[in-house]
Amino acid sequence: MKRFVLAAVLAVSIGTVALSADELKGTVKGIDAAKNQITVTVDGKSTVYTVGKDASIVSVANMKGKKGKTTEKVTPIDTGLAGIKTGATVTFLTETQDGKDVITSVKVADTNPAKKKKKKTN
């Protein structure tokens, strides 16, 4: 029984290391939606990344909520890569697949979040 538990813990540990992802933040320099690629500048270095077929692409806006708390409003970008503009600030996750870094998730910082409408009082 001890060997089984030890083997299970070891297998989970190895699997977790193999599936670990890197989170990076940068600025979009260019997009090639036809090739499913995005060029991002991170720490002054531009790199071309392939975006995975099932990658999550969302817009994230920080909204001020009640009692001064800030909340994130996440909105899916239906047009995928085509919906990301050059110059946008992005946070993305990469995983190594076949020796290459592939993006699995992109969060685009929304610099102009929709403001809450105030109710008119008469």
C-alpha positions as CSV (number, residue, x, y, z in Angstrom):
1,M,0.0,0.0,0.0
2,K,2.8,2.4,0.9
3,R,4.4,1.8,-2.5
4,F,1.2,2.5,-4.3
5,V,0.7,5.8,-2.5
6,L,4.3,6.8,-3.1
7,A,4.0,5.9,-6.8
8,A,0.8,7.9,-7.1
9,V,2.3,11.0,-5.4
10,L,5.4,10.8,-7.6
11,A,3.3,10.5,-10.8
12,V,1.2,13.5,-9.8
13,S,4.3,15.5,-9.0
14,I,5.9,14.7,-12.3
15,G,2.7,15.4,-14.2
16,T,2.3,18.8,-12.5
17,V,5.9,19.8,-13.4
18,A,5.4,18.8,-17.1
19,L,2.1,20.8,-17.3
20,S,3.3,23.9,-15.6
21,A,2.7,27.2,-17.4
22,D,4.6,30.4,-17.5
23,E,2.7,33.7,-17.1
24,L,4.1,36.6,-19.0
25,K,3.0,40.3,-19.5
26,G,3.8,42.4,-22.5
27,T,2.7,44.6,-25.4
28,V,1.3,43.3,-28.6
29,K,3.5,44.2,-31.6
30,G,1.7,42.4,-34.3
31,I,-0.9,39.7,-35.1
32,D,-1.1,37.1,-37.9
33,A,-4.6,35.6,-37.4
34,A,-4.2,33.4,-40.5
35,K,-1.1,31.7,-39.0
36,N,-2.6,31.9,-35.4
37,Q,0.5,33.8,-34.3
38,I,1.0,36.9,-32.1
39,T,4.2,38.9,-31.6
40,V,4.6,40.2,-28.1
41,T,7.3,42.4,-26.6
42,V,8.2,41.3,-23.1
43,D,11.0,43.1,-21.2
44,G,12.2,44.8,-24.5
45,K,12.4,41.5,-26.5
46,S,9.9,40.7,-29.2
47,T,8.9,37.1,-29.6
48,V,6.5,35.4,-32.0
49,Y,4.2,32.9,-30.3
50,T,1.8,30.4,-31.7
51,V,-1.7,30.6,-30.1
52,G,-3.3,27.2,-29.4
53,K,-6.5,26.2,-31.1
54,D,-8.4,26.1,-27.8
55,A,-6.8,29.2,-26.2
56,S,-8.9,31.4,-24.1
57,I,-8.9,35.0,-25.3
58,V,-10.6,37.5,-23.0
59,S,-10.7,41.2,-22.2
60,V,-10.2,42.1,-18.6
61,A,-11.4,45.5,-17.1
62,N,-10.8,46.6,-13.5
63,M,-14.1,48.0,-12.2
64,K,-14.5,49.9,-8.9
65,G,-17.1,48.1,-6.9
66,K,-18.8,48.8,-3.6
67,K,-16.8,49.9,-0.6
68,G,-13.9,50.9,-2.8
69,K,-13.1,47.3,-3.8
70,T,-11.8,46.6,-7.3
71,T,-13.2,43.7,-9.3
72,E,-12.3,42.3,-12.6
73,K,-14.8,42.1,-15.4
74,V,-13.9,39.4,-17.9
75,T,-15.4,39.5,-21.3
76,P,-14.7,36.9,-24.0
77,I,-13.3,38.3,-27.3
78,D,-15.5,36.5,-29.9
79,T,-13.3,37.4,-32.8
80,G,-10.3,35.7,-31.3
81,L,-6.9,37.1,-32.3
82,A,-8.4,39.5,-34.8
83,G,-10.0,41.3,-31.8
84,I,-6.7,42.2,-30.2
85,K,-5.2,45.5,-31.3
86,T,-1.5,46.3,-31.8
87,G,-0.2,48.1,-28.7
88,A,-2.6,46.4,-26.3
89,T,-1.2,45.2,-23.0
90,V,-1.6,41.5,-22.5
91,T,-1.0,38.9,-19.9
92,F,-0.7,35.4,-21.3
93,L,0.1,31.8,-20.3
94,T,2.4,29.6,-22.3
95,E,3.0,25.9,-22.2
96,T,5.8,24.0,-23.9
97,Q,4.5,21.7,-26.7
98,D,6.8,19.9,-29.0
99,G,9.7,22.1,-27.8
100,K,7.9,25.4,-28.6
101,D,6.1,27.8,-26.3
102,V,2.4,27.8,-27.2
103,I,-0.1,30.4,-25.8
104,T,-3.0,28.8,-24.0
105,S,-4.6,31.9,-22.5
106,V,-4.6,35.6,-23.3
107,K,-6.0,38.4,-21.1
108,V,-6.2,41.8,-22.9
109,A,-6.1,44.8,-20.5
110,D,-9.2,46.9,-21.3
111,T,-8.0,50.5,-20.9
112,N,-11.5,52.0,-21.4
113,P,-13.9,49.9,-19.3
114,A,-17.5,50.7,-19.6
115,K,-18.6,53.0,-16.8
116,K,-21.6,52.2,-14.7
117,K,-24.6,54.4,-15.6
118,K,-25.9,56.6,-12.9
119,K,-29.6,56.7,-12.3
120,K,-31.2,60.0,-12.8
121,T,-33.1,61.4,-9.9
122,N,-35.9,63.7,-10.5
